[in-house]
């Protein structure tokens, strides 16, 4: 009968709406999980970047210190050599 057809049609429409609601909820949950993963990865990337910069700064400072020490040693060596030469000239 027409009533049965209409009831069936109404039932199918309600089922379709229910299914699409469930799909929508699932999609939203997936999106939230993806956003959370993205935030985590972004934080890790920032941390990695900061650690990288810190490492570079440390290396730069070590290089500056090593160069400074080398220059100081060269200066001392030069002065010792000059003193030695002056002593030789005097003697």
VMD Tcl script that builds the backbone (N, CA, C; Angstrom):
set m [mol new atoms 273]
animate dup $m
set s [atomselect $m all]
$s set {name element resname resid chain x y z} {
  {N N UNK 1 A 0.842 -1.208 0.000}
  {CA C UNK 1 A 0.000 0.000 0.000}
  {C C UNK 1 A 0.874 1.253 0.000}
  {N N UNK 2 A 0.217 2.346 -0.281}
  {CA C UNK 2 A 0.938 3.622 -0.365}
  {C C UNK 2 A 1.550 3.997 0.982}
  {N N UNK 3 A 0.816 3.724 2.044}
  {CA C UNK 3 A 1.334 4.028 3.391}
  {C C UNK 3 A 2.603 3.257 3.694}
  {N N UNK 4 A 2.635 1.967 3.324}
  {CA C UNK 4 A 3.818 1.150 3.542}
  {C C UNK 4 A 5.000 1.693 2.743}
  {N N UNK 5 A 4.742 2.054 1.491}
  {CA C UNK 5 A 5.795 2.628 0.648}
  {C C UNK 5 A 6.366 3.897 1.280}
  {N N UNK 6 A 5.448 4.755 1.753}
  {CA C UNK 6 A 5.883 6.016 2.386}
  {C C UNK 6 A 6.661 5.736 3.666}
  {N N UNK 7 A 6.181 4.761 4.445}
  {CA C UNK 7 A 6.894 4.398 5.679}
  {C C UNK 7 A 8.294 3.864 5.370}
  {N N UNK 8 A 8.364 3.004 4.350}
  {CA C UNK 8 A 9.674 2.468 3.943}
  {C C UNK 8 A 10.604 3.586 3.506}
  {N N UNK 9 A 10.052 4.467 2.694}
  {CA C UNK 9 A 10.863 5.591 2.192}
  {C C UNK 9 A 11.335 6.456 3.363}
  {N N UNK 10 A 10.424 6.754 4.271}
  {CA C UNK 10 A 10.760 7.562 5.449}
  {C C UNK 10 A 11.845 6.869 6.276}
  {N N UNK 11 A 11.725 5.559 6.438}
  {CA C UNK 11 A 12.693 4.784 7.213}
  {C C UNK 11 A 14.077 4.831 6.559}
  {N N UNK 12 A 14.078 4.690 5.210}
  {CA C UNK 12 A 15.348 4.731 4.482}
  {C C UNK 12 A 16.004 6.110 4.627}
  {N N UNK 13 A 15.205 7.148 4.535}
  {CA C UNK 13 A 15.735 8.518 4.678}
  {C C UNK 13 A 16.308 8.711 6.075}
  {N N UNK 14 A 15.574 8.252 7.100}
  {CA C UNK 14 A 16.059 8.373 8.485}
  {C C UNK 14 A 17.358 7.595 8.677}
  {N N UNK 15 A 17.419 6.391 8.089}
  {CA C UNK 15 A 18.652 5.586 8.182}
  {C C UNK 15 A 19.816 6.297 7.500}
  {N N UNK 16 A 19.553 6.878 6.328}
  {CA C UNK 16 A 20.595 7.604 5.604}
  {C C UNK 16 A 21.104 8.778 6.436}
  {N N UNK 17 A 20.159 9.507 7.045}
  {CA C UNK 17 A 20.542 10.653 7.898}
  {C C UNK 17 A 21.379 10.170 9.078}
  {N N UNK 18 A 20.942 9.068 9.717}
  {CA C UNK 18 A 21.674 8.521 10.856}
  {C C UNK 18 A 23.087 8.106 10.442}
  {N N UNK 19 A 23.166 7.403 9.303}
  {CA C UNK 19 A 24.479 6.969 8.800}
  {C C UNK 19 A 25.386 8.157 8.508}
  {N N UNK 20 A 24.826 9.177 7.864}
  {CA C UNK 20 A 25.668 10.331 7.533}
  {C C UNK 20 A 26.089 11.079 8.792}
  {N N UNK 21 A 25.242 11.091 9.817}
  {CA C UNK 21 A 25.630 11.697 11.105}
  {C C UNK 21 A 26.808 10.939 11.710}
  {N N UNK 22 A 26.721 9.600 11.694}
  {CA C UNK 22 A 27.818 8.793 12.236}
  {C C UNK 22 A 29.098 9.018 11.444}
  {N N UNK 23 A 28.968 9.074 10.108}
  {CA C UNK 23 A 30.143 9.340 9.270}
  {C C UNK 23 A 30.730 10.702 9.596}
  {N N UNK 24 A 29.851 11.687 9.777}
  {CA C UNK 24 A 30.305 13.042 10.097}
  {C C UNK 24 A 31.069 13.053 11.424}
  {N N UNK 25 A 30.499 12.370 12.442}
  {CA C UNK 25 A 31.174 12.291 13.746}
  {C C UNK 25 A 32.542 11.630 13.605}
  {N N UNK 26 A 32.593 10.546 12.836}
  {CA C UNK 26 A 33.866 9.843 12.610}
  {C C UNK 26 A 34.873 10.747 11.927}
  {N N UNK 27 A 34.398 11.493 10.928}
  {CA C UNK 27 A 35.295 12.396 10.201}
  {C C UNK 27 A 35.816 13.488 11.130}
  {N N UNK 28 A 34.940 14.018 11.985}
  {CA C UNK 28 A 35.358 15.068 12.932}
  {C C UNK 28 A 36.395 14.515 13.908}
  {N N UNK 29 A 36.169 13.286 14.396}
  {CA C UNK 29 A 37.149 12.674 15.317}
  {C C UNK 29 A 38.496 12.491 14.624}
  {N N UNK 30 A 38.463 12.022 13.374}
  {CA C UNK 30 A 39.716 11.854 12.616}
  {C C UNK 30 A 40.423 13.196 12.447}
  {N N UNK 31 A 39.640 14.214 12.142}
  {CA C UNK 31 A 40.206 15.555 11.966}
  {C C UNK 31 A 40.862 16.036 13.262}
  {N N UNK 32 A 40.184 15.819 14.390}
  {CA C UNK 32 A 40.755 16.227 15.684}
  {C C UNK 32 A 42.058 15.485 15.966}
  {N N UNK 33 A 42.057 14.171 15.670}
  {CA C UNK 33 A 43.291 13.386 15.886}
  {C C UNK 33 A 44.410 13.904 14.988}
  {N N UNK 34 A 44.058 14.212 13.738}
  {CA C UNK 34 A 45.067 14.723 12.811}
  {C C UNK 34 A 45.606 16.072 13.295}
  {N N UNK 35 A 44.705 16.922 13.800}
  {CA C UNK 35 A 45.147 18.227 14.325}
  {C C UNK 35 A 46.077 18.054 15.514}
  {N N UNK 36 A 45.722 17.113 16.392}
  {CA C UNK 36 A 46.560 16.852 17.568}
  {C C UNK 36 A 47.942 16.360 17.130}
  {N N UNK 37 A 47.962 15.453 16.143}
  {CA C UNK 37 A 49.259 14.959 15.631}
  {C C UNK 37 A 50.060 16.094 15.022}
  {N N UNK 38 A 49.378 16.957 14.277}
  {CA C UNK 38 A 50.060 18.095 13.643}
  {C C UNK 38 A 50.675 19.009 14.703}
  {N N UNK 39 A 49.893 19.300 15.764}
  {CA C UNK 39 A 50.428 20.153 16.843}
  {C C UNK 39 A 51.660 19.509 17.476}
  {N N UNK 40 A 51.583 18.180 17.693}
  {CA C UNK 40 A 52.713 17.464 18.295}
  {C C UNK 40 A 53.943 17.559 17.396}
  {N N UNK 41 A 53.742 17.324 16.096}
  {CA C UNK 41 A 54.862 17.374 15.147}
  {C C UNK 41 A 55.436 18.788 15.066}
  {N N UNK 42 A 54.549 19.803 15.080}
  {CA C UNK 42 A 55.033 21.190 15.040}
  {C C UNK 42 A 55.866 21.507 16.272}
  {N N UNK 43 A 55.396 21.037 17.448}
  {CA C UNK 43 A 56.159 21.276 18.675}
  {C C UNK 43 A 57.518 20.584 18.612}
  {N N UNK 44 A 57.515 19.333 18.115}
  {CA C UNK 44 A 58.784 18.605 17.990}
  {C C UNK 44 A 59.720 19.319 17.017}
  {N N UNK 45 A 59.151 19.844 15.922}
  {CA C UNK 45 A 59.973 20.562 14.939}
  {C C UNK 45 A 60.575 21.816 15.562}
  {N N UNK 46 A 59.753 22.545 16.342}
  {CA C UNK 46 A 60.264 23.752 17.018}
  {C C UNK 46 A 61.396 23.390 17.973}
  {N N UNK 47 A 61.168 22.310 18.739}
  {CA C UNK 47 A 62.176 21.873 19.707}
  {C C UNK 47 A 63.470 21.485 18.981}
  {N N UNK 48 A 63.315 20.752 17.879}
  {CA C UNK 48 A 64.459 20.320 17.076}
  {C C UNK 48 A 65.215 21.533 16.540}
  {N N UNK 49 A 64.442 22.521 16.048}
  {CA C UNK 49 A 65.044 23.738 15.505}
  {C C UNK 49 A 65.818 24.472 16.599}
  {N N UNK 50 A 65.179 24.621 17.780}
  {CA C UNK 50 A 65.837 25.334 18.880}
  {C C UNK 50 A 67.109 24.607 19.313}
  {N N UNK 51 A 67.015 23.267 19.405}
  {CA C UNK 51 A 68.205 22.491 19.779}
  {C C UNK 51 A 69.293 22.656 18.739}
  {N N UNK 52 A 68.889 22.685 17.471}
  {CA C UNK 52 A 69.852 22.880 16.385}
  {C C UNK 52 A 70.548 24.220 16.512}
  {N N UNK 53 A 69.758 25.275 16.770}
  {CA C UNK 53 A 70.340 26.608 16.933}
  {C C UNK 53 A 71.276 26.633 18.131}
  {N N UNK 54 A 70.858 26.000 19.221}
  {CA C UNK 54 A 71.703 25.966 20.422}
  {C C UNK 54 A 73.014 25.277 20.121}
  {N N UNK 55 A 72.922 24.158 19.387}
  {CA C UNK 55 A 74.120 23.396 19.023}
  {C C UNK 55 A 75.052 24.253 18.172}
  {N N UNK 56 A 74.485 24.965 17.198}
  {CA C UNK 56 A 75.281 25.839 16.324}
  {C C UNK 56 A 75.946 26.940 17.157}
  {N N UNK 57 A 75.187 27.538 18.066}
  {CA C UNK 57 A 75.752 28.592 18.932}
  {C C UNK 57 A 76.901 28.043 19.769}
  {N N UNK 58 A 76.691 26.819 20.311}
  {CA C UNK 58 A 77.747 26.190 21.124}
  {C C UNK 58 A 79.003 25.965 20.292}
  {N N UNK 59 A 78.799 25.425 19.075}
  {CA C UNK 59 A 79.944 25.171 18.191}
  {C C UNK 59 A 80.658 26.477 17.854}
  {N N UNK 60 A 79.864 27.519 17.577}
  {CA C UNK 60 A 80.449 28.829 17.243}
  {C C UNK 60 A 81.293 29.336 18.409}
  {N N UNK 61 A 80.744 29.232 19.625}
  {CA C UNK 61 A 81.454 29.709 20.813}
  {C C UNK 61 A 82.735 28.907 21.024}
  {N N UNK 62 A 82.650 27.587 20.817}
  {CA C UNK 62 A 83.842 26.737 20.953}
  {C C UNK 62 A 84.910 27.148 19.948}
  {N N UNK 63 A 84.485 27.418 18.728}
  {CA C UNK 63 A 85.432 27.829 17.680}
  {C C UNK 63 A 86.078 29.164 18.040}
  {N N UNK 64 A 85.244 30.106 18.518}
  {CA C UNK 64 A 85.778 31.422 18.937}
  {C C UNK 64 A 86.790 31.236 20.062}
  {N N UNK 65 A 86.440 30.416 21.057}
  {CA C UNK 65 A 87.357 30.181 22.184}
  {C C UNK 65 A 88.658 29.530 21.725}
  {N N UNK 66 A 88.527 28.524 20.860}
  {CA C UNK 66 A 89.721 27.815 20.373}
  {C C UNK 66 A 90.612 28.767 19.585}
  {N N UNK 67 A 90.003 29.594 18.733}
  {CA C UNK 67 A 90.776 30.562 17.941}
  {C C UNK 67 A 91.469 31.570 18.853}
  {N N UNK 68 A 90.716 32.036 19.853}
  {CA C UNK 68 A 91.268 32.994 20.810}
  {C C UNK 68 A 92.461 32.381 21.549}
  {N N UNK 69 A 92.318 31.129 21.979}
  {CA C UNK 69 A 93.427 30.442 22.665}
  {C C UNK 69 A 94.631 30.296 21.742}
  {N N UNK 70 A 94.362 29.935 20.491}
  {CA C UNK 70 A 95.470 29.782 19.526}
  {C C UNK 70 A 96.201 31.101 19.333}
  {N N UNK 71 A 95.435 32.192 19.191}
  {CA C UNK 71 A 96.057 33.513 19.015}
  {C C UNK 71 A 96.891 33.893 20.228}
  {N N UNK 72 A 96.365 33.589 21.407}
  {CA C UNK 72 A 97.085 33.893 22.643}
  {C C UNK 72 A 98.399 33.112 22.702}
  {N N UNK 73 A 98.331 31.824 22.329}
  {CA C UNK 73 A 99.548 31.000 22.322}
  {C C UNK 73 A 100.557 31.531 21.309}
  {N N UNK 74 A 100.057 31.931 20.124}
  {CA C UNK 74 A 100.958 32.492 19.107}
  {C C UNK 74 A 101.613 33.776 19.607}
  {N N UNK 75 A 100.814 34.620 20.263}
  {CA C UNK 75 A 101.337 35.878 20.815}
  {C C UNK 75 A 102.421 35.582 21.845}
  {N N UNK 76 A 102.162 34.633 22.734}
  {CA C UNK 76 A 103.161 34.243 23.746}
  {C C UNK 76 A 104.421 33.705 23.089}
  {N N UNK 77 A 104.223 32.853 22.078}
  {CA C UNK 77 A 105.360 32.264 21.368}
  {C C UNK 77 A 106.193 33.361 20.696}
  {N N UNK 78 A 105.475 34.334 20.084}
  {CA C UNK 78 A 106.167 35.451 19.417}
  {C C UNK 78 A 106.987 36.246 20.433}
  {N N UNK 79 A 106.373 36.536 21.570}
  {CA C UNK 79 A 107.076 37.308 22.610}
  {C C UNK 79 A 108.288 36.550 23.142}
  {N N UNK 80 A 108.108 35.253 23.370}
  {CA C UNK 80 A 109.241 34.440 23.849}
  {C C UNK 80 A 110.370 34.446 22.826}
  {N N UNK 81 A 109.980 34.321 21.552}
  {CA C UNK 81 A 110.996 34.324 20.477}
  {C C UNK 81 A 111.734 35.655 20.439}
  {N N UNK 82 A 110.964 36.767 20.555}
  {CA C UNK 82 A 111.601 38.094 20.571}
  {C C UNK 82 A 112.561 38.230 21.748}
  {N N UNK 83 A 112.121 37.805 22.915}
  {CA C UNK 83 A 112.973 37.884 24.099}
  {C C UNK 83 A 114.240 37.053 23.897}
  {N N UNK 84 A 114.052 35.885 23.330}
  {CA C UNK 84 A 115.195 34.996 23.079}
  {C C UNK 84 A 116.187 35.657 22.127}
  {N N UNK 85 A 115.633 36.249 21.049}
  {CA C UNK 85 A 116.505 36.929 20.056}
  {C C UNK 85 A 117.215 38.119 20.693}
  {N N UNK 86 A 116.482 38.881 21.529}
  {CA C UNK 86 A 117.101 40.038 22.191}
  {C C UNK 86 A 118.223 39.565 23.116}
  {N N UNK 87 A 117.980 38.490 23.848}
  {CA C UNK 87 A 119.004 37.940 24.736}
  {C C UNK 87 A 120.236 37.551 23.944}
  {N N UNK 88 A 119.971 36.934 22.764}
  {CA C UNK 88 A 121.094 36.481 21.925}
  {C C UNK 88 A 121.920 37.670 21.438}
  {N N UNK 89 A 121.193 38.753 21.069}
  {CA C UNK 89 A 121.894 39.949 20.575}
  {C C UNK 89 A 122.712 40.560 21.721}
  {N N UNK 90 A 122.122 40.617 22.905}
  {CA C UNK 90 A 122.821 41.203 24.056}
  {C C UNK 90 A 124.049 40.388 24.399}
  {N N UNK 91 A 123.863 39.050 24.396}
  {CA C UNK 91 A 124.991 38.188 24.737}
  {C C UNK 91 A 125.856 38.039 23.508}
}
mol reanalyze $m
mol bondsrecalc $m
mol representation Tube
mol addrep $m
